[in-house]
Amino acid sequence: MKFTSAVVAGAAVGLTYANPVAKRAAINDADILQYALTLEHLEATFYAEGLKNYTRQDFANAGLNAAAYSNLQMIAGDEMSHVQFLTKALTAAGAKPVEQCTYAFPSTDVASFLALGNVLEGVGVSAYLGAAASIMDKTYLTAAASILTVEARHSAYLRAALGEAASPQPFDDPLDFNEVYTVASPFIVSCPSSNQMLPVKAFPSLTMSSMAAAMTGSKVQLTAGTGFDMSMDTSDLYAAFITVTGPVWAPLTSSGSGKFTVTIPSGVAGQSYVVLTKGNSQATDDNIVAGPAIIEVGPMVGSMNDCGSKSMSMSSMSWAMPTATPTKGMGSGSMPSGSMPSSTSSASSMPSYNAASGMGAGSITGVLGAVMAAVGLLL
Ligand SMILES: *[C@@H]1O[C@H](CO)[C@@H](O)[C@H](O)[C@H]1NC(C)=O
């Protein structure tokens, strides 16, 4: 499907006036490129700020050698190139590319910067993967895939640098547009009003509130925050981990006031995403009530020497990690065969994306929980 600015404008208008029970119009390629550009702006700014905030010496003090530092510079350059590429593609297609927003990143030192970068790369991979099925034009699909593979390499590099398994499971988890926006929006303070409003919304936040290591079978505390209906009957709420074969359901108990305990199920590993759903027949835009929260599942595998002669000191520090067997993504090792999440086509009409409207504003959600946990573990 080719798109034009008229199509883009039409989509935006349709969303603005959609009635609350109408289904959302299918997201088009222009929307997807704008959405990708929104994420790339965020990533590019994150690295540019980080490399400005922390000196080469700060990184060295944290245990990164010159090669690791230049790898970070290269990653920053990649994100900048992605911004330029998507900007050009949108311009060529007659759309007005979204511009950089104002962001707030909760990174205060090299450790928290790298931990957040690691989480953002994982989200980027899941975002491109989740969007792939919605891209109509094969040229864009290939272009998006060529970005996805690079983001996956960034993710693997940072994961390994931080002592996590580089590829903790055989299949990555695809995230839906709204799921991605839910975890990205807390970092977006405001955007230029001239930016196209995207047909995405943030679900109520879900934060991991303990720093307990998340191993299969362990219990993790989650707190639903901004936007969550505290008076909601929680008796039919379920916890779903998002995987490419569909949700992996996990035991959930509610202790009131938006506080929940979820037991990490087998079948998820690495950077994992859990949502709370009403009922357990699906986990889609139609029944997600909070999340995703981001949870790193699995043991640390230790430091990797290519990150520094003494490796990253953070990751080489002793780990009081349980020695449970790593979980492998698909359990049986079979190919994905379950029902694919179909959320992108069944979303209820939603408020349009407008970071300035305050959706999720001021609340740092699942991402921060994951970063806090990662930094807590690293230090
Ligand atoms: C860089 O520092 C500024 C000013 O302290 C801060 O607002 C911003 O979040 C920091 N960004 C990163 C990525 O560390």
The ligand as an SDF file (V2000), in Angstrom:
LIG
                    3D

 14 14  0  0  0  0  0  0  0  0999 V2000
   21.8600   13.8270   30.6470 C   0  0  0  0  0  0  0  0  0  0  0  0
   21.8930   14.8310   31.6390 O   0  0  0  0  0  0  0  0  0  0  0  0
   20.7480   15.6640   31.6750 C   0  0  0  0  0  0  0  0  0  0  0  0
   21.0110   16.7650   32.6630 C   0  0  0  0  0  0  0  0  0  0  0  0
   21.3260   16.2350   33.9090 O   0  0  0  0  0  0  0  0  0  0  0  0
   19.5470   14.8180   32.0460 C   0  0  0  0  0  0  0  0  0  0  0  0
   18.3940   15.6060   32.0750 O   0  0  0  0  0  0  0  0  0  0  0  0
   19.3950   13.7110   31.0180 C   0  0  0  0  0  0  0  0  0  0  0  0
   18.3290   12.8630   31.3740 O   0  0  0  0  0  0  0  0  0  0  0  0
   20.6720   12.9120   30.9080 C   0  0  0  0  0  0  0  0  0  0  0  0
   20.5040   11.9360   29.8340 N   0  0  0  0  0  0  0  0  0  0  0  0
   21.0520   10.7440   29.8490 C   0  0  0  0  0  0  0  0  0  0  0  0
   20.7310    9.8460   28.7160 C   0  0  0  0  0  0  0  0  0  0  0  0
   21.8000   10.3660   30.7220 O   0  0  0  0  0  0  0  0  0  0  0  0
  1  2  1  0
  1 10  1  0
  2  3  1  0
  3  4  1  0
  3  6  1  0
  4  5  1  0
  6  7  1  0
  6  8  1  0
  8  9  1  0
  8 10  1  0
 10 11  1  0
 11 12  1  0
 12 13  1  0
 12 14  2  0
M  END
$$$$
